[in-house]
Amino acid sequence: MKNKNKVTNKERDNQLTILFQSLYELSQEIRMVRTLLENYLIWKKDVKKFTEYLQKEEERESKKRQAEQAKGSGAAKASSEDGKGVQPRGPQQG
């Protein structure tokens, strides 16, 4: 039979449902880790120090990307469209 390996619409829907459930669960885990990190930083009073570290790290990565682009090594890593890259976010207030 030709259609033996063909996926039915019901099977495809089930696969998509599983995929979306997995993505949702992953997003919940990421949100939890972020909250834990923010609470830890607040507890340790290291928010400013950590933010400065992230900014220095981003500047270093930005210089590295610019050097690679100057060499003509191909496409650079994706960053925000304004060229500033990922900016650290402070802890969210309730």
C-alpha positions as CSV (number, residue, x, y, z in Angstrom):
1,M,0.0,0.0,0.0
2,K,1.2,3.5,-0.9
3,N,-0.4,5.3,2.0
4,K,1.0,3.1,4.8
5,N,3.7,5.7,5.8
6,K,1.4,8.7,5.4
7,V,0.4,10.5,8.6
8,T,-3.3,11.0,9.1
9,N,-4.7,14.4,10.2
10,K,-5.6,12.9,13.6
11,E,-2.0,11.7,14.2
12,R,-0.7,15.1,13.1
13,D,-3.1,16.9,15.4
14,N,-1.9,14.6,18.3
15,Q,1.7,15.3,17.5
16,L,1.1,19.1,17.4
17,T,-0.8,18.9,20.7
18,I,2.2,17.1,22.3
19,L,4.6,19.6,20.8
20,F,2.6,22.6,22.2
21,Q,2.2,21.0,25.6
22,S,6.0,20.4,25.7
23,L,6.7,24.0,24.7
24,Y,4.3,25.3,27.4
25,E,5.9,23.1,30.1
26,L,9.4,24.2,29.0
27,S,8.3,27.9,29.2
28,Q,7.0,27.3,32.7
29,E,10.3,25.8,33.7
30,I,12.3,28.7,32.3
31,R,10.0,31.2,34.1
32,M,10.6,29.3,37.3
33,V,14.4,29.3,36.9
34,R,14.3,33.0,36.1
35,T,12.3,33.8,39.2
36,L,14.6,31.7,41.4
37,L,17.6,33.5,40.0
38,E,16.0,36.9,40.5
39,N,15.1,36.0,44.1
40,Y,18.5,34.7,44.8
41,L,20.1,37.9,43.5
42,I,17.8,40.0,45.6
43,W,18.5,37.9,48.6
44,K,22.3,38.1,48.1
45,K,22.0,41.9,47.2
46,D,24.0,41.2,44.0
47,V,21.6,42.7,41.5
48,K,23.8,45.6,40.5
49,K,27.0,43.5,40.5
50,F,25.3,40.8,38.3
51,T,23.9,43.4,35.9
52,E,27.3,45.0,35.5
53,Y,28.7,41.6,34.8
54,L,26.1,40.9,32.1
55,Q,26.8,44.3,30.5
56,K,30.5,43.6,30.4
57,E,29.9,40.1,29.0
58,E,27.6,41.5,26.3
59,E,30.2,44.2,25.4
60,R,32.9,41.5,25.1
61,E,30.6,39.3,22.8
62,S,29.7,42.4,20.8
63,K,33.4,43.2,20.1
64,K,33.9,39.6,19.2
65,R,31.1,39.6,16.7
66,Q,32.3,42.9,15.2
67,A,35.8,41.4,14.8
68,E,34.3,38.4,13.1
69,Q,32.3,40.6,10.7
70,A,35.4,42.6,9.9
71,K,37.2,39.4,8.9
72,G,34.2,38.6,6.6
73,S,33.6,35.3,8.3
74,G,30.0,35.2,7.3
75,A,26.8,35.8,9.2
76,A,27.0,37.1,12.7
77,K,25.1,35.7,15.6
78,A,21.6,37.1,16.0
79,S,21.1,39.9,18.4
80,S,18.5,42.6,18.8
81,E,17.8,44.7,15.8
82,D,19.2,47.9,17.3
83,G,22.6,46.4,17.6
84,K,22.8,46.5,21.4
85,G,22.3,42.8,21.9
86,V,20.6,41.4,24.9
87,Q,20.1,43.9,27.7
88,P,20.0,42.6,31.3
89,R,16.7,43.0,33.0
90,G,16.3,44.0,36.6
91,P,14.1,41.9,38.9
92,Q,10.4,42.3,38.4
93,Q,8.4,44.1,41.1
94,G,5.2,42.4,42.3
